[in-house]
């Protein structure tokens, strides 16, 4: 069983030939809207990867809420632990440039009201996997990690969007997934100044005894574990939209580990899934199925 404690939202995405500079107005070439939120994205990815998946989070009572939950509901994700609050449903304003790179501004809304109680009451059992991100309050994520530790579940923390307080969570989570920028920020917060990223990754593992995965975009991903390093490659693609690729990686990683696969195999599946997610616009609509990942491996 995969439980995702995290954000649920709705994405409003504008596409243009390039990203705007500060103060600049561009004429876009397209517009896409659809369900989003890093937690919901990862939950749908885990479900499409084949895992039994439960979502824990909050939405508003507004018109965006049913739209934000639509693909999770259609995909068979358990939504019984999703609470309705008086705050508006979370919204992400996304700009996508011609190379697939993006800029995102998030209005957290109900996601900012996810409570520590939701984190501690997430129904977990020994051997389950808990996925977390940082679009909800740090306290709620910390409570979820402690709950997982208490029952023998495996916690997987995605450090996006990065916050300095995430360093303490990284020390407690069983597996941390960060992109290059997030890990560089975490390194700075931990006082690790070695220019070589792999050296810093090894330092983190020695300090924490945990596993760290750094995603490298088109170069795949690398993991530092107490047993050594693991590297996997990405598919050679021309990206259309990179929004949701990291979430797809996390969801497929969790699902593969929950199915009993070893870390290297799980990372390979997750890396291919993340690559495929870059070939379509939108966060959740772009998440591939397990069959599509199998075909690309």
C-alpha positions, 0 to 999 in steps of 0.5 A: 500500500502506498499512502501519499501525504501531500498537496492537491491542486489545480494547474493553470498552464500557459505555453510560450516560445520562451519564458518571460523576463521580469516585467515582460509580457509575452503572447502565449502559444497555448493554454492547458488546465488540469489537476495538479499538486505534487502530492496528487501527482505522485499519488496518481503516478503510483496508482498508474504504476500499479500500486494500491494508493491512498491520498491524504490531504485537503481541498476547498469547497470551491469549484476547483476541488472536484476538478483537482480530484477528478483524475485521482478518482477516475484512476482508483486512488482512495480519497477517503482521507481527503478533507474539505476545508474553508480555504480555497483549493490550491492553485499553481500558475505555470509558465512553460517555455519552448525548451520545456523548462518551467516557472511555477507560482503556487497559491497553497490554499487548503494545502497550507491547512493540512494538519499534523493530526492528518500526518499522525492519523494517516493509516499506515501498516508495517511494510507500507510506503509513505510519500511526502513532499513540501507543499504542505506544512513542515509539521504535517510532513514531520508527523507523517514521517514519525508515524511511518517510523513508529509502525515500520512503514518506509518514508520517501521524502521529496524535498520539493519545493525546498525549505531549509527546515527540510534538512531535519526531515531528510535525517529522519526519512528512509529515502530522500529524493531531491533534484540537483538544486534542492540538494545543493540548497540542502548541502548549504544548509548542512554546511557541506561545501565540497564542490563535488556533489557525490562527495556531499551525497556520501557525507549526507549518508554517513551522517544520516544512515539514510538513502539519498536520490538526486534526480539529474533531469535528462542525465537520469538519477544517482543514489547514495546508500550506506552500501554505495552509489547507484546510477540510472540513465534517462530516456533520450527525448526532446521534452515538451513539458517537464512539469510533473516529471519529478512527481512521476519519478517519485510515484513510480519509485514508491510503487516499484519499491512497494512491489518488492523491487530492488532500489536500482530496478525501481530507480530505472523504472522511475527514470523512464517514467519521468522521461515519458512524462516530459512528452505531453503537456500538463502534470497529471495527464502526462503521467504514463501507465505501467505498460508504457514504461514497460514498453520503453524499458 
